Amino acid sequence: MRYLLPISLLVLSCSATVNAQQSETRQWFNSIEYNTLENTDLDYDSTQLSSHYYFAPQQNTGVWDDYGYLDTDSNIALHYYESNGHDNFSFNGEAFYGNWFVSAELSDLSNLDNYSVGAGYLFNDSLKASVRIQELEYTDEIFWFKAQYNHQLNDTDYIGFTIEADDDLDNWNASSRYFSHLGDDRYFSLDVDYQDPTNAVSAMANYYFNRNVAIGAGATDSDLQLEAKYFINSQYYFTANFTDYDSGDLYTVKFVAQF
């Protein structure tokens, strides 16, 4: 009997650790990203800032950079982009009322003639269907139809699909994400994307060794891409990417802070 108390304490301690990890939620996601493209003709540099706020806590799926496939809560986001003296501010957001939601996007806050607005419905927290109208300053309006589906395989694993197309079916894209818990703190993710009419295909696989380190490899339209992630803790992490494009080597470094 004297062994039962230490064993019980150990089990309770492990259980409390797992529950604490699973109960971590975040609402405000911020990032700063620097890109540099090196080629023989012209070096290209850009900086991006992003701030994304959800009006309800978001639960991670076991790793600190994945919070599920579907956005099912009201949220707003601001983005800033700068490259070679040219900059741009953009905005997008979704507002939910029950299962219905509306969306809005301004691709350039200095030119309000370019925008899109939409509406949609969320079915059983697993299927989002929406339509939006895109207004552009010098072209006709475009209607876009979008569907996103998340299939939960178990408590942690899922596979998600997204497809979006314009009203003429001249432009469409499809993407999918598979996420799996391999045991302990090891996870695996696979992202695949297809763009038409360019016929561009990209894929990225990530392996999480533990809660602090992950590495990935893939291809962007047949160009090699490598990725590494280092998580300081549940709030702060870094990512580094390398892509071997035909036009040159692209290096990306990003820092994320989430609260």
C-alpha positions as CSV (number, residue, x, y, z in Angstrom):
1,M,0.0,0.0,0.0
2,R,2.8,2.4,0.7
3,Y,3.7,2.4,-3.0
4,L,0.3,3.5,-4.1
5,L,0.6,7.1,-2.9
6,P,3.8,7.9,-4.8
7,I,2.5,6.2,-7.9
8,S,-0.8,8.0,-7.6
9,L,1.0,11.3,-7.2
10,L,3.1,10.6,-10.3
11,V,0.0,9.8,-12.4
12,L,-1.8,12.9,-11.2
13,S,1.3,15.0,-12.0
14,C,1.5,13.7,-15.5
15,S,-2.2,14.1,-16.0
16,A,-2.0,17.7,-14.8
17,T,0.9,18.4,-17.2
18,V,-1.0,17.1,-20.2
19,N,-4.2,18.9,-19.2
20,A,-2.3,22.2,-18.7
21,Q,-0.8,21.8,-22.2
22,Q,-4.2,21.1,-23.7
23,S,-5.9,23.9,-21.9
24,E,-3.5,26.6,-23.2
25,T,-5.5,29.0,-25.3
26,R,-4.6,32.1,-27.3
27,Q,-6.6,35.0,-28.8
28,W,-4.1,37.5,-30.3
29,F,-1.5,36.3,-32.9
30,N,1.2,38.6,-34.1
31,S,4.1,38.1,-36.4
32,I,7.0,39.9,-38.2
33,E,8.5,38.3,-41.3
34,Y,11.6,39.2,-43.4
35,N,12.1,37.8,-46.9
36,T,15.1,38.1,-49.2
37,L,15.4,36.8,-52.7
38,E,19.0,36.5,-54.0
39,N,19.6,36.0,-57.7
40,T,22.1,37.1,-60.3
41,D,20.1,40.1,-61.6
42,L,18.3,41.7,-58.6
43,D,18.1,41.2,-54.9
44,Y,14.5,41.4,-53.6
45,D,13.7,42.2,-49.9
46,S,10.4,42.5,-48.1
47,T,9.0,42.8,-44.6
48,Q,5.6,41.8,-43.4
49,L,3.8,42.5,-40.1
50,S,0.6,40.8,-39.1
51,S,-1.8,41.1,-36.2
52,H,-4.8,38.7,-35.9
53,Y,-7.3,38.9,-33.0
54,Y,-10.1,36.4,-32.2
55,F,-13.0,37.4,-30.0
56,A,-12.9,33.9,-28.3
57,P,-10.0,31.8,-27.0
58,Q,-8.5,29.5,-29.5
59,Q,-7.4,26.0,-28.4
60,N,-4.2,24.5,-29.8
61,T,-4.2,21.0,-31.2
62,G,-1.1,19.8,-29.3
63,V,1.5,22.0,-31.0
64,W,1.9,25.7,-30.5
65,D,1.4,26.8,-34.1
66,D,-1.8,24.9,-35.0
67,Y,-5.2,25.9,-33.6
68,G,-7.5,23.8,-35.8
69,Y,-8.5,23.9,-39.4
70,L,-11.6,26.1,-39.4
71,D,-12.1,29.6,-38.1
72,T,-15.4,29.4,-36.2
73,D,-15.2,32.6,-34.1
74,S,-15.3,36.3,-35.0
75,N,-11.9,37.7,-35.8
76,I,-10.1,40.6,-37.4
77,A,-6.7,41.0,-38.9
78,L,-4.4,43.8,-40.0
79,H,-1.4,43.2,-42.3
80,Y,1.5,45.5,-43.4
81,Y,3.8,44.8,-46.4
82,E,6.9,46.7,-47.5
83,S,9.3,46.1,-50.3
84,N,11.9,48.3,-51.9
85,G,10.2,51.5,-50.7
86,H,6.6,50.4,-51.6
87,D,4.2,49.6,-48.7
88,N,0.7,48.4,-48.3
89,F,-1.8,48.0,-45.4
90,S,-4.7,45.5,-45.7
91,F,-7.5,44.3,-43.5
92,N,-9.8,41.3,-43.3
93,G,-12.3,40.0,-40.8
94,E,-15.2,37.7,-40.0
95,A,-18.2,38.2,-37.8
96,F,-20.3,35.3,-36.6
97,Y,-24.0,35.5,-35.5
98,G,-24.9,32.0,-34.5
99,N,-24.0,29.8,-37.4
100,W,-24.1,32.6,-39.9
101,F,-21.2,34.8,-40.6
102,V,-20.2,37.8,-42.8
103,S,-16.7,38.7,-44.1
104,A,-15.0,41.7,-45.4
105,E,-11.5,42.4,-46.9
106,L,-9.7,45.5,-48.0
107,S,-6.6,44.6,-49.9
108,D,-5.2,48.2,-49.8
109,L,-6.4,50.7,-47.2
110,S,-5.2,53.6,-49.3
111,N,-7.5,52.5,-52.2
112,L,-11.0,51.7,-50.9
113,D,-12.2,50.9,-54.4
114,N,-10.7,47.4,-54.1
115,Y,-12.6,45.3,-51.6
116,S,-14.6,42.2,-51.1
117,V,-17.6,41.3,-48.9
118,G,-19.3,38.0,-48.3
119,A,-21.6,35.8,-46.2
120,G,-21.7,32.2,-45.3
121,Y,-22.9,29.5,-43.0
122,L,-21.2,27.1,-40.6
123,F,-22.6,23.5,-40.5
124,N,-21.9,21.5,-37.3
125,D,-18.6,23.2,-36.7
126,S,-17.1,21.1,-39.6
127,L,-18.3,22.7,-42.9
128,K,-18.1,26.3,-43.9
129,A,-19.7,27.5,-47.1
130,S,-19.6,31.1,-48.3
131,V,-19.9,33.4,-51.2
132,R,-18.2,36.8,-51.6
133,I,-18.2,39.5,-54.2
134,Q,-14.9,41.1,-55.1
135,E,-14.9,44.7,-56.4
136,L,-11.9,45.9,-58.3
137,E,-11.3,49.4,-59.5
138,Y,-10.7,48.7,-63.2
139,T,-12.4,45.4,-63.8
140,D,-15.8,43.8,-63.4
141,E,-16.9,42.4,-60.1
142,I,-16.1,38.8,-59.4
143,F,-18.1,36.3,-57.4
144,W,-16.2,33.7,-55.4
145,F,-17.6,30.5,-53.9
146,K,-15.7,28.7,-51.1
147,A,-16.2,25.5,-49.1
148,Q,-14.1,24.3,-46.2
149,Y,-14.5,20.9,-44.5
150,N,-12.8,19.5,-41.4
151,H,-13.0,15.8,-40.7
152,Q,-11.9,15.0,-37.1
153,L,-10.3,11.6,-37.1
154,N,-10.0,11.5,-33.3
155,D,-9.3,13.9,-30.4
156,T,-6.2,15.2,-32.0
157,D,-6.0,14.1,-35.7
158,Y,-7.9,15.7,-38.5
159,I,-7.9,16.2,-42.2
160,G,-9.2,19.4,-43.8
161,F,-10.1,20.4,-47.3
162,T,-10.7,23.8,-49.0
163,I,-11.8,24.7,-52.5
164,E,-12.6,28.1,-53.9
165,A,-13.6,29.1,-57.4
166,D,-14.8,32.2,-59.3
167,D,-18.2,32.3,-61.0
168,D,-16.7,31.5,-64.4
169,L,-14.5,28.7,-63.0
170,D,-11.6,30.3,-64.8
171,N,-9.7,30.6,-61.5
172,W,-9.9,28.1,-58.7
173,N,-7.7,26.6,-56.0
174,A,-7.8,23.6,-53.7
175,S,-5.8,22.8,-50.6
176,S,-5.7,20.2,-47.9
177,R,-4.1,19.7,-44.5
178,Y,-3.5,16.5,-42.6
179,F,-2.5,16.6,-38.9
180,S,-1.6,13.6,-36.7
181,H,-0.4,12.9,-33.2
182,L,2.4,10.3,-33.3
183,G,2.7,9.8,-29.6
184,D,4.2,11.7,-26.7
185,D,5.0,15.2,-28.0
186,R,5.6,14.1,-31.6
187,Y,3.3,15.3,-34.3
188,F,3.2,15.3,-38.1
189,S,1.5,17.7,-40.6
190,L,1.2,17.7,-44.3
191,D,-0.1,20.7,-46.4
192,V,-0.9,20.4,-50.1
193,D,-2.1,23.2,-52.4
194,Y,-3.1,23.5,-56.1
195,Q,-3.6,26.7,-58.1
196,D,-5.4,26.9,-61.4
197,P,-4.9,28.1,-64.2
198,T,-1.2,28.2,-63.4
199,N,-1.2,24.4,-62.4
200,A,1.1,25.3,-59.5
201,V,1.3,22.5,-56.9
202,S,3.0,22.9,-53.5
203,A,3.4,20.6,-50.6
204,M,5.1,20.8,-47.2
205,A,5.5,18.1,-44.5
206,N,6.5,19.0,-41.0
207,Y,7.7,16.6,-38.2
208,Y,7.5,17.8,-34.6
209,F,10.2,16.1,-32.6
210,N,8.8,17.6,-29.4
211,R,7.0,20.8,-28.3
212,N,10.1,22.9,-29.1
213,V,11.6,21.7,-32.4
214,A,10.1,20.9,-35.8
215,I,11.6,20.5,-39.3
216,G,9.9,20.4,-42.6
217,A,10.6,19.7,-46.3
218,G,8.5,20.1,-49.4
219,A,8.3,21.6,-52.8
220,T,6.7,24.8,-54.3
221,D,5.9,24.2,-58.0
222,S,8.9,21.7,-58.2
223,D,11.2,24.0,-56.3
224,L,12.8,22.6,-53.1
225,Q,11.6,24.1,-49.8
226,L,13.0,23.5,-46.3
227,E,11.6,24.8,-43.0
228,A,12.6,24.8,-39.4
229,K,10.7,25.9,-36.3
230,Y,11.9,26.6,-32.8
231,F,9.3,27.2,-30.0
232,I,10.6,29.1,-27.0
233,N,7.4,28.4,-25.2
234,S,3.6,28.5,-26.0
235,Q,3.8,32.3,-26.6
236,Y,6.9,32.8,-28.8
237,Y,8.5,31.0,-31.6
238,F,10.7,31.4,-34.7
239,T,10.4,29.9,-38.2
240,A,13.1,29.8,-41.0
241,N,12.4,28.9,-44.6
242,F,14.6,28.3,-47.6
243,T,13.2,27.9,-51.2
244,D,15.4,27.1,-54.2
245,Y,13.5,28.9,-56.9
246,D,14.7,28.9,-60.5
247,S,15.0,32.7,-60.3
248,G,17.0,32.6,-57.1
249,D,17.2,31.5,-53.5
250,L,14.5,32.8,-51.2
251,Y,15.2,33.1,-47.4
252,T,12.5,33.8,-44.9
253,V,12.7,34.4,-41.1
254,K,9.6,34.9,-39.0
255,F,9.0,35.6,-35.3
256,V,5.5,35.0,-33.8
257,A,4.1,36.2,-30.5
258,Q,0.7,35.0,-29.4
259,F,-1.3,35.8,-26.3
